[in-house]
Amino acid sequence: MHILDLPDPAAARTFAFDEPNYQAGVYRDVLLRRWRNVLGRTMWDFPGGRTGGKRYLVLGLSSGEATDLAVPPDRDELIAYGPLLADNGTTWLGTAVLLRAPNVDSARAVLSADRYADVEVHNWQFGGRSS
């Protein structure tokens, strides 16, 4: 997963599809979404640090009525949180969360699962894949 600050959707597509790993066929899928980090901090500002505990990327995907727009009250374990948006920057398509949680079920519970077409939970760590 890459989180980038780029000027427009065309620049994002260029970055994604010119990226050497994509060109080499490393990625099965590429999903481009605008994202607004409502926590207002980077992963490097996460008060829990880079070590200790399990970390997850949770993606709630939908095209229905927007949900989970407010940051959950217990934000200490949230690394990043916010809505996934269409290219127009306003149409809600889901929610993306990076968090520290004891297990997959706890990570999934941060979103209102019944309000999404699908909720994916992926292992995640600072700095990319483990070697």
C-alpha positions in Angstrom: 0.0 0.0 0.0 1.2 3.5 -0.9 -0.2 6.6 0.6 0.9 9.6 -1.5 0.2 13.3 -1.8 -0.2 13.8 -5.5 -1.7 16.7 -7.4 -4.5 14.8 -9.2 -5.9 11.4 -10.2 -3.8 11.3 -13.4 -0.6 11.6 -11.4 -1.8 8.8 -9.1 -2.5 6.5 -12.1 0.9 7.3 -13.6 2.6 6.6 -10.3 0.8 3.3 -9.8 1.2 1.9 -13.3 4.7 3.1 -13.9 5.9 1.7 -10.6 8.6 -0.9 -11.2 6.9 -3.6 -9.1 3.7 -3.2 -11.1 5.6 -3.3 -14.3 7.3 -6.5 -13.2 3.9 -8.2 -12.4 4.5 -8.3 -8.6 1.0 -6.9 -7.8 -2.2 -9.0 -8.4 -4.4 -5.9 -8.2 -4.1 -2.1 -8.1 -6.8 -0.1 -6.4 -6.6 3.7 -6.5 -8.6 5.8 -4.2 -8.5 9.2 -2.8 -8.2 9.1 1.0 -8.6 11.8 3.7 -6.7 11.1 6.9 -9.0 12.6 9.5 -6.5 11.9 12.3 -4.3 14.6 10.8 -1.0 12.7 11.5 1.3 10.5 9.7 2.1 6.9 10.6 5.4 8.2 12.0 3.5 10.3 14.5 1.6 7.3 15.9 2.1 7.5 19.7 2.3 3.7 19.9 5.6 3.6 18.0 6.8 1.2 15.3 7.2 -1.9 17.4 5.0 -4.0 19.7 1.7 -5.6 18.8 0.1 -6.6 15.6 -0.8 -4.0 12.9 -3.5 -4.2 10.3 -4.9 -2.4 7.3 -8.7 -2.6 7.3 -10.6 -1.6 4.2 -14.3 -1.2 4.2 -15.5 -1.0 0.6 -19.0 0.2 -0.4 -20.9 2.5 -2.7 -23.8 2.9 -0.4 -24.6 5.5 2.3 -21.4 6.9 4.0 -20.7 5.4 7.4 -17.9 5.5 10.0 -17.0 9.1 9.0 -16.2 10.1 12.6 -13.1 8.8 14.3 -13.9 6.1 16.9 -13.7 7.4 20.4 -10.8 5.1 21.4 -8.2 6.4 18.9 -5.1 5.4 20.8 -4.6 2.3 18.7 -5.4 4.1 15.4 -2.4 4.8 13.2 -4.4 6.4 10.3 -8.1 6.6 9.7 -10.4 8.1 7.0 -12.8 7.9 4.1 -11.9 6.4 0.7 -13.2 8.7 -2.0 -13.8 8.7 -5.7 -11.7 10.8 -8.1 -14.1 13.7 -7.6 -12.9 13.9 -3.9 -16.4 13.9 -2.5 -18.2 10.6 -3.3 -17.7 8.1 -0.5 -16.5 4.6 -1.5 -15.5 3.2 1.9 -13.1 3.6 4.8 -9.4 2.8 5.3 -7.9 2.2 8.7 -4.4 1.4 9.9 -4.3 0.2 13.5 -2.7 -1.8 16.1 -5.0 -4.6 17.4 -4.6 -7.9 19.2 -6.1 -9.9 16.3 -7.9 -9.8 13.0 -11.4 -9.9 14.6 -10.5 -6.9 16.8 -9.2 -5.0 13.8 -12.3 -5.7 11.7 -14.5 -4.5 14.6 -13.3 -0.9 14.2 -15.7 -0.6 11.3 -19.5 -1.1 11.1 -19.1 -4.3 9.1 -22.8 -4.6 8.2 -22.7 -1.2 6.4 -20.1 -2.3 3.9 -20.2 -4.6 0.8 -16.9 -6.1 2.0 -14.4 -5.5 4.8 -10.9 -6.7 4.1 -8.3 -7.1 6.9 -4.6 -7.3 5.9 -1.5 -7.7 8.0 0.5 -4.5 7.9 3.8 -3.1 9.2 5.7 0.1 9.1 8.1 0.4 6.2 6.5 -2.2 3.9 6.7 -6.0 3.6 8.9 -8.0 5.9 12.0 -9.5 4.3 
